[in-house]
Amino acid sequence: HLNLAHSLDAQGRFDAAVRHYRRAIELGEARGHAFLRLGTALERVGRPIEALAALDRALEVDPCDVAALYERVDVLLALGREGEALRALDTAAAAGADPERIVYARSALGAAPVVAASPENYVRDLFDAYADGFEAHLVGRLQYTIPERMAALLA
């Protein structure tokens, strides 16, 4: 179930991925990674409260899981809970997160001086993480249809 969930996640089929992450956890795959991926998938299907609960479970397993802490910041911001997000950034910093990324995030929230540019490793990681689901997001969520429409016009 965990491998199937990962595959569905990579295809942008987040609802199905959520079901299989949950099933993997029910079957004893209660490692932090499973909860982290469940939380990320729940966030992508617009269920931030459930996502936050899954991320909190990931952090119960490993309180220093920087990826789960970063995701938790994103979910808290989506919920409009900036104060908690700032505290989560402090926790991530204490857990060994990239200091440059922490300063950048705090700056974006108005809690630190403005920085000149996004950290290079943050931009690289962001685009690397987005690459696998880019087409599914572009076509499925954003309804991008220009290539099909151009092909129809040419035909």
N, CA and C of each residue as an Amber inpcrd file, in Angstrom:
protein
   465
   0.8200000  -1.2010000   0.0000000   0.0000000   0.0000000   0.0000000
   0.8620000   1.2630000   0.0000000   1.9630000   1.2160000   0.7240000
   2.8240000   2.3930000   0.7680000   3.4240000   2.6730000  -0.6090000
   3.9170000   1.6350000  -1.2800000   4.4870000   1.8340000  -2.6180000
   3.4310000   2.3060000  -3.6060000   2.2360000   1.7420000  -3.5200000
   1.1510000   2.1660000  -4.3980000   0.8060000   3.6300000  -4.1190000
   0.7620000   4.0030000  -2.8600000   0.4770000   5.3960000  -2.5030000
   1.5250000   6.3270000  -3.0930000   2.7980000   5.9370000  -3.0090000
   3.8650000   6.7620000  -3.5910000   3.6580000   6.9290000  -5.0950000
   3.2930000   5.8490000  -5.7680000   3.0780000   5.9130000  -7.2180000
   1.8990000   6.8130000  -7.5590000   0.8210000   6.6630000  -6.8270000
  -0.3610000   7.4990000  -7.0610000  -0.0450000   8.9640000  -6.7830000
   0.7140000   9.1980000  -5.7360000   1.1440000  10.5490000  -5.3760000
   1.9150000  11.1710000  -6.5390000   2.8510000  10.4130000  -7.1030000
   3.6810000  10.9080000  -8.2040000   2.8470000  11.1970000  -9.4460000
   1.7240000  10.5150000  -9.5980000   0.8330000  10.7390000 -10.7410000
  -0.1530000  11.8810000 -10.4950000  -0.1050000  12.4580000  -9.3050000
  -1.0310000  13.5320000  -8.9800000  -2.4070000  13.0320000  -8.5850000
  -2.5170000  11.7510000  -8.2970000  -3.7930000  11.1570000  -7.8850000
  -3.8310000  11.1240000  -6.3580000  -3.9420000  12.2970000  -5.7900000
  -3.7600000  12.4640000  -4.3500000  -4.8590000  11.8340000  -3.5140000
  -6.1130000  11.8780000  -3.9770000  -7.1950000  11.2360000  -3.2170000
  -6.9380000   9.7380000  -3.0630000  -6.5540000   9.1020000  -4.1540000
  -6.2560000   7.6680000  -4.1000000  -5.0220000   7.4210000  -3.2410000
  -4.0380000   8.2850000  -3.3440000  -2.8270000   8.1420000  -2.5330000
  -3.1700000   8.2060000  -1.0520000  -4.0510000   9.1280000  -0.6800000
  -4.4660000   9.2540000   0.7270000  -5.0220000   7.9260000   1.2270000
  -5.8920000   7.2990000   0.4310000  -6.4860000   6.0200000   0.8580000
  -5.4130000   4.9710000   1.1160000  -4.4250000   4.9130000   0.2460000
  -3.4010000   3.8750000   0.3960000  -2.3730000   4.2140000   1.4780000
  -2.0710000   5.4880000   1.6710000  -1.2220000   5.8510000   2.8200000
  -1.9230000   5.4440000   4.1130000  -3.2180000   5.7290000   4.1980000
  -3.9570000   5.3570000   5.4140000  -3.9700000   3.8480000   5.6090000
  -4.1580000   3.1110000   4.5230000  -4.1870000   1.6480000   4.6400000
  -2.8240000   1.1210000   5.0730000  -1.7610000   1.6750000   4.5360000
  -0.4110000   1.2540000   4.9380000  -0.2060000   1.5010000   6.4290000
  -0.6790000   2.6390000   6.9030000  -0.5410000   2.9650000   8.3260000
  -1.3710000   1.9960000   9.1640000  -2.5870000   1.6910000   8.7110000
  -3.4300000   0.7150000   9.4270000  -2.7560000  -0.6480000   9.5270000
  -2.0000000  -0.9960000   8.4980000  -1.3380000  -2.3050000   8.4640000
   0.0100000  -2.3100000   9.1960000   0.3140000  -1.2170000   9.8700000
   1.5190000  -1.1990000  10.7000000   2.6730000  -0.3910000  10.1520000
   2.4690000   0.2970000   9.0510000   3.5290000   1.1250000   8.4760000
   3.4560000   2.5050000   9.1250000   3.6570000   2.5290000  10.4460000
   3.4670000   3.7660000  11.2090000   4.7650000   4.5360000  11.3860000
   5.6110000   4.4800000  10.3730000   6.8300000   5.2870000  10.4260000
   6.5090000   6.7290000  10.0790000   7.3730000   7.6110000  10.4980000
   7.1490000   9.0250000  10.2530000   6.9720000   9.3590000   8.7870000
   7.7130000   8.6560000   7.9320000   7.6440000   8.9150000   6.4960000
   6.2230000   8.7230000   5.9640000   5.5420000   7.6840000   6.4010000
   4.1760000   7.4250000   5.9340000   3.2400000   8.5520000   6.3620000
   3.3890000   9.0090000   7.5970000   2.5530000  10.1120000   8.0710000
   2.8790000  11.4140000   7.3380000   4.1590000  11.6440000   7.0690000
   4.5640000  12.8380000   6.3240000   3.9270000  12.8400000   4.9420000
   4.0420000  11.7330000   4.2320000   3.4890000  11.6620000   2.8770000
   1.9600000  11.7540000   2.8960000   1.3350000  11.1490000   3.9120000
  -0.1160000  11.2750000   4.0650000  -0.4870000  12.7420000   4.2560000
   0.2360000  13.4280000   5.1330000  -0.0370000  14.8410000   5.3830000
   0.1190000  15.6850000   4.1370000   1.1460000  15.4180000   3.3540000
   1.3720000  16.1660000   2.1190000   0.2420000  15.9210000   1.1270000
  -0.1770000  14.6720000   0.9950000  -1.2780000  14.3530000   0.0700000
  -2.5820000  14.9920000   0.5350000  -2.8270000  14.9570000   1.8370000
  -4.0400000  15.5910000   2.3620000  -4.0290000  17.0940000   2.1070000
  -2.8710000  17.6920000   2.2350000  -2.7650000  19.1270000   1.9500000
  -3.1100000  19.3960000   0.4830000  -2.6500000  18.5360000  -0.4060000
  -2.8810000  18.7290000  -1.8360000  -4.3410000  18.5420000  -2.2350000
  -5.1010000  17.7950000  -1.4420000  -6.5230000  17.6370000  -1.7650000
  -7.3930000  18.6090000  -0.9710000  -6.7500000  19.5700000  -0.3210000
  -7.4990000  20.6210000   0.3520000  -8.0830000  20.2280000   1.6890000
  -7.3900000  19.3610000   2.4170000  -7.8580000  18.9450000   3.7420000
  -6.7890000  19.2770000   4.7830000  -6.5860000  20.5850000   5.0280000
  -5.4630000  21.0100000   5.8610000  -5.5490000  20.5680000   7.3190000
  -6.7300000  20.4630000   7.8920000  -6.8380000  20.0400000   9.2920000
  -6.3530000  18.5970000   9.4300000  -6.7830000  17.7340000   8.5090000
  -6.3270000  16.3420000   8.5330000  -4.8380000  16.2610000   8.2270000
  -4.3720000  17.1210000   7.3150000  -2.9470000  17.1540000   6.9790000
  -2.1200000  17.4990000   8.2100000  -2.5820000  18.4820000   8.9530000
  -1.8710000  18.8930000  10.1640000  -1.8030000  17.7500000  11.1730000
  -2.8940000  17.0220000  11.3310000  -2.9050000  15.8770000  12.2580000
  -1.9090000  14.8070000  11.8140000  -1.8440000  14.5350000  10.5130000
  -0.9010000  13.5350000  10.0030000   0.5410000  13.9990000  10.2200000
   0.7990000  15.2670000   9.9850000   2.1470000  15.8000000  10.1890000
   2.5320000  15.7710000  11.6630000   1.5750000  16.0470000  12.5180000
   1.8510000  15.9550000  13.9540000   2.2090000  14.5220000  14.3450000
   1.5450000  13.5410000  13.7210000   1.8860000  12.1360000  13.9790000
   3.3010000  11.8330000  13.4920000   3.6710000  12.3750000  12.3270000
   5.0360000  12.1870000  11.8170000   6.0480000  12.7380000  12.8100000
   5.7130000  13.8740000  13.4120000   6.6300000  14.5060000  14.3590000
   6.6350000  13.8060000  15.7130000   5.5880000  13.0600000  16.0330000
   5.6180000  12.2140000  17.2350000   6.6470000  11.1050000  17.0500000
   6.7240000  10.5750000  15.8280000   7.6760000   9.5080000  15.5250000
   9.1010000  10.0620000  15.5080000   9.2720000  11.2320000  14.8750000
  10.5930000  11.8600000  14.7880000  10.4420000  13.3680000  14.9190000
  10.6230000  13.9010000  16.1320000  10.4430000  15.3360000  16.3500000
  11.4090000  16.2200000  15.5600000  12.4710000  15.6400000  15.0240000
  13.4600000  16.4130000  14.2730000  13.3420000  16.2090000  12.7700000
  12.2200000  15.6910000  12.2960000  12.0030000  15.4820000  10.8610000
  11.7760000  16.8440000  10.2060000  12.8330000  17.3720000   9.6050000
  12.7900000  18.7190000   9.0430000  11.7570000  18.8150000   7.9220000
  11.6390000  17.7890000   7.0910000  10.6510000  17.8180000   6.0060000
   9.2370000  17.9430000   6.5750000   8.9440000  17.2090000   7.6380000
   7.6170000  17.2900000   8.2630000   7.4140000  18.6650000   8.8910000
   8.4610000  19.2230000   9.4650000   8.3520000  20.5560000  10.0540000
   8.0800000  21.6120000   8.9780000   8.7710000  21.5210000   7.8450000
   8.5190000  22.4550000   6.7460000   7.0810000  22.3220000   6.2480000
   6.6270000  21.0850000   6.0570000   5.2500000  20.8720000   5.5930000
   4.2530000  21.4400000   6.6050000   4.5680000  21.2580000   7.8810000
   3.6880000  21.7600000   8.9340000   3.5740000  23.2840000   8.8470000
   4.6880000  23.9500000   8.5600000   4.6680000  25.4050000   8.3770000
   3.7150000  25.7670000   7.2390000   3.8240000  25.0620000   6.1110000
   2.9630000  25.3550000   4.9610000   1.4810000  25.1870000   5.3040000
   1.1580000  24.1190000   6.0140000  -0.2410000  23.8570000   6.3700000
  -0.7440000  24.9220000   7.3460000   0.0670000  25.2610000   8.3170000
  -0.3370000  26.2960000   9.2630000  -0.5830000  27.6200000   8.5580000
   0.2460000  27.9510000   7.5940000   0.0370000  29.1840000   6.8350000
  -1.2550000  29.1140000   6.0240000  -1.5240000  27.9510000   5.4310000
  -2.7680000  27.7840000   4.6720000  -3.9840000  27.9600000   5.5720000
  -3.8240000  27.6190000   6.8440000  -4.9120000  27.7680000   7.8100000
  -4.9560000  29.1670000   8.4290000  -4.0160000  30.0310000   8.0330000
  -3.9880000  31.3920000   8.5660000  -3.4180000  31.4810000   9.9700000
  -2.6400000  30.4910000  10.3640000  -2.0960000  30.4440000  11.7220000
  -0.6010000  30.8140000  11.7000000  -0.3320000  32.0760000  11.3720000
   1.0470000  32.5380000  11.1810000   1.9030000  32.4310000  12.4350000
   1.3370000  32.7440000  13.5870000   2.1100000  32.6490000  14.8280000
   2.6130000  31.2420000  15.0630000   1.7510000  30.2610000  14.8660000
   2.1740000  28.8620000  15.0160000   3.1920000  28.4810000  13.9500000
   3.0240000  29.0200000  12.7460000   3.9690000  28.7340000  11.6730000
   5.3610000  29.2530000  12.0280000   5.4100000  30.4420000  12.6060000
   6.7020000  30.9910000  13.0360000   7.3420000  30.1180000  14.1200000
   6.5240000  29.6410000  15.0550000   7.0610000  28.7560000  16.0910000
   7.5530000  27.4390000  15.4720000   6.8460000  26.9550000  14.4580000
   7.2750000  25.7300000  13.7680000   8.5950000  25.9650000  13.0350000
   8.7780000  27.1670000  12.5030000  10.0680000  27.4910000  11.8830000
  11.1810000  27.4800000  12.9190000  10.9140000  27.9980000  14.1000000
  11.9130000  27.9670000  15.1790000  12.2640000  26.5300000  15.5440000
  11.2480000  25.6700000  15.5880000  11.4760000  24.2530000  15.8890000
  12.3150000  23.6230000  14.7840000  12.0160000  23.9550000  13.5300000
  12.7940000  23.4230000  12.4070000  14.2440000  23.8730000  12.4920000
  14.4520000  25.1320000  12.8630000  15.8210000  25.6430000  13.0060000
  16.5590000  24.8780000  14.0910000  15.8950000  24.6350000  15.2030000
  16.5100000  23.8850000  16.3050000  16.7890000  22.4380000  15.9090000
  16.0030000  21.9090000  14.9580000  16.1770000  20.5250000  14.5130000
  17.2560000  20.3980000  13.4460000  17.8520000  21.5210000  13.0510000
  18.9430000  21.4670000  12.0870000  18.5680000  21.8510000  10.6680000
  17.4200000  22.4960000  10.4850000  17.0100000  22.9360000   9.1460000
  18.0090000  23.9630000   8.6090000  17.9980000  24.1120000   7.3130000
  18.8810000  25.0540000   6.6340000  18.6300000  26.4690000   7.1590000
  19.6250000  27.0830000   7.8000000  19.4270000  28.4260000   8.3790000
  19.0310000  29.4730000   7.3430000  19.5830000  29.3630000   6.1440000
  19.2610000  30.3340000   5.0930000  17.7800000  30.2250000   4.7090000
  17.2840000  29.0140000   4.6530000  15.8620000  28.8110000   4.3200000
  14.9580000  29.3240000   5.4440000  15.3800000  29.1440000   6.6860000
  14.5960000  29.6310000   7.8250000  14.5150000  31.1560000   7.7840000
  15.6360000  31.8170000   7.5620000  15.6540000  33.2820000   7.4810000
  14.7600000  33.7480000   6.3290000  14.8360000  33.0520000   5.1970000
  14.0040000  33.4040000   4.0380000  12.5210000  33.2880000   4.3800000
  12.1390000  32.1990000   5.0230000  10.7320000  31.9950000   5.3850000
  10.2730000  33.0420000   6.3930000  11.0990000  33.3080000   7.3940000
  10.7360000  34.3200000   8.3860000  10.6100000  35.7000000   7.7200000
  11.4830000  35.9790000   6.7610000  11.4230000  37.2370000   6.0190000
  10.1200000  37.3330000   5.2360000   9.7350000  36.2390000   4.5910000
   8.4920000  36.2290000   3.8110000   7.2750000  36.4860000   4.6950000
   7.3860000  36.1190000   5.9640000   6.2930000  36.3260000   6.9110000
   6.3860000  37.6700000   7.6360000   7.3950000  38.4450000   7.2810000
   7.5480000  39.7560000   7.8960000   8.1630000  39.7050000   9.2860000
   8.7580000  38.5770000   9.6460000   9.3350000  38.4080000  10.9780000
  10.8590000  38.5140000  10.9680000  11.4130000  38.9090000   9.8340000
  12.8620000  39.1070000   9.7050000  13.0680000  40.1100000   8.5790000
  14.2450000  40.7380000   8.5320000  14.5080000  41.6890000   7.4470000
  14.3640000  41.0220000   6.0690000  13.9980000  41.8120000   5.0900000
  13.8180000  41.3140000   3.7300000  15.1590000  40.8080000   3.1990000
  15.1150000  39.6490000   2.5500000  16.3310000  39.0880000   1.9390000
  16.3280000  39.4170000   0.4570000  17.5120000  39.4650000  -0.1280000
  17.6610000  39.8770000  -1.5220000  17.1210000  38.8450000  -2.5120000
  17.2560000  37.5610000  -2.1810000  16.8380000  36.5150000  -3.1250000
  16.4920000  35.2420000  -2.3710000  15.7490000  34.3900000  -3.0350000
  15.4380000  33.0780000  -2.4620000  16.7190000  32.2520000  -2.3960000
  16.8830000  31.4670000  -1.3420000  18.0710000  30.6120000  -1.2690000
  18.0880000  29.6270000  -2.4330000  19.2580000  29.4600000  -3.0260000
  19.4010000  28.5900000  -4.1990000  18.9230000  27.1610000  -3.9240000
  19.2990000  26.6150000  -2.7590000  18.8970000  25.2350000  -2.4630000
  17.3880000  25.1220000  -2.2450000  16.7520000  26.1710000  -1.7560000
  15.2950000  26.1790000  -1.5840000  14.6040000  26.1230000  -2.9440000
  15.0620000  26.9490000  -3.8730000  14.4710000  26.9830000  -5.2100000
  14.6670000  25.6340000  -5.8960000  15.8700000  25.0860000  -5.8140000
  16.1570000  23.7820000  -6.4200000  15.2520000  22.7000000  -5.8260000
  15.1710000  22.6400000  -4.4970000  14.3320000  21.6290000  -3.8430000
  12.8600000  21.8120000  -4.1940000  12.4100000  23.0540000  -4.2550000
  11.0130000  23.3430000  -4.5870000  10.6680000  22.8270000  -5.9830000
  11.5180000  23.1420000  -6.9520000  11.2390000  22.7100000  -8.3210000
  11.4480000  21.2110000  -8.4930000  12.4140000  20.6330000  -7.8100000
  12.5990000  19.1770000  -7.8690000  11.3770000  18.4630000  -7.3140000
  10.8340000  18.9620000  -6.2150000   9.6600000  18.3400000  -5.6030000
   8.4280000  18.5070000  -6.4790000   8.3510000  19.5980000  -7.2040000
   7.1910000  19.8950000  -8.0350000   7.2360000  19.1850000  -9.3840000
   8.4330000  18.8080000  -9.8250000   8.6090000  18.2780000 -11.1760000
   7.7450000  17.0520000 -11.4490000   7.7070000  16.0980000 -10.5390000
   6.9560000  14.8600000 -10.7820000   5.4620000  15.1020000 -10.9480000
   4.9210000  16.0610000 -10.2360000   3.4880000  16.3230000 -10.3160000
   3.1220000  17.5140000 -11.1770000   4.1050000  18.0770000 -11.8860000
   3.8680000  19.2990000 -12.6430000   2.7550000  19.1420000 -13.6690000
   2.8430000  18.1220000 -14.5000000   1.8440000  17.9640000 -15.5600000
   0.4540000  17.7010000 -14.9820000   0.3830000  16.8600000 -13.9640000
  -0.9170000  16.5770000 -13.3410000  -1.5180000  17.8580000 -12.7710000
  -0.6990000  18.7000000 -12.1550000  -1.1790000  19.9610000 -11.5940000
  -1.5900000  20.9240000 -12.7040000  -0.7500000  21.0290000 -13.7250000
  -1.0100000  21.9550000 -14.8190000  -2.3010000  21.6020000 -15.5520000
  -2.4660000  20.3380000 -15.8900000  -3.6250000  19.9040000 -16.6650000
  -4.8440000  19.6720000 -15.7680000  -4.6410000  18.9490000 -14.6580000
  -5.7580000  18.5890000 -13.8010000  -6.3120000  19.7320000 -12.9910000
  -5.4600000  20.4170000 -12.2890000  -5.9450000  21.4670000 -11.3900000
  -6.0970000  22.8200000 -12.0680000  -5.1290000  23.1710000 -12.9050000
  -5.1740000  24.4780000 -13.5600000  -5.9260000  24.4490000 -14.8930000
  -6.2980000  23.2400000 -15.3320000  -7.0770000  23.0670000 -16.5670000
  -6.3620000  23.6530000 -17.7910000  -5.0530000  23.4570000 -17.8730000
  -4.2650000  23.9510000 -19.0030000  -4.5320000  23.0730000 -20.2210000
  -5.0570000  23.6730000 -21.2800000  -5.4460000  22.8970000 -22.4670000
  -4.9160000  23.5020000 -23.7640000  -3.9900000  24.4170000 -23.6920000
  -3.4970000  25.0970000 -24.9030000  -2.9690000  24.1050000 -25.9440000
  -2.1410000  23.1200000 -25.6100000  -1.6580000  22.2080000 -26.6630000
  -2.8010000  21.4900000 -27.3970000  -3.7970000  21.0260000 -26.6550000
  -4.9260000  20.3480000 -27.2870000  -5.7230000  21.3090000 -28.1690000
  -5.9120000  22.5130000 -27.6930000  -6.6590000  23.5110000 -28.4620000
  -5.9080000  23.9130000 -29.7230000  -4.5940000  24.0430000 -29.6290000
  -3.7770000  24.3760000 -30.8150000  -3.8350000  23.2350000 -31.8110000
  -3.7350000  21.9980000 -31.3440000  -3.8090000  20.8430000 -32.2340000
  -5.1550000  20.7910000 -32.9450000  -6.2240000  21.1020000 -32.2310000
  -7.5540000  21.1060000 -32.8320000  -7.6560000  22.1910000 -33.9040000
  -7.0860000  23.3550000 -33.6460000  -7.1100000  24.4340000 -34.6310000
  -6.3240000  24.0540000 -35.8830000  -5.1680000  23.4160000 -35.7050000
  -4.3490000  23.0170000 -36.8350000  -5.0110000  21.9050000 -37.6440000
  -5.7440000  21.0460000 -36.9540000  -6.4230000  19.9480000 -37.6650000
  -7.5490000  20.5150000 -38.5030000
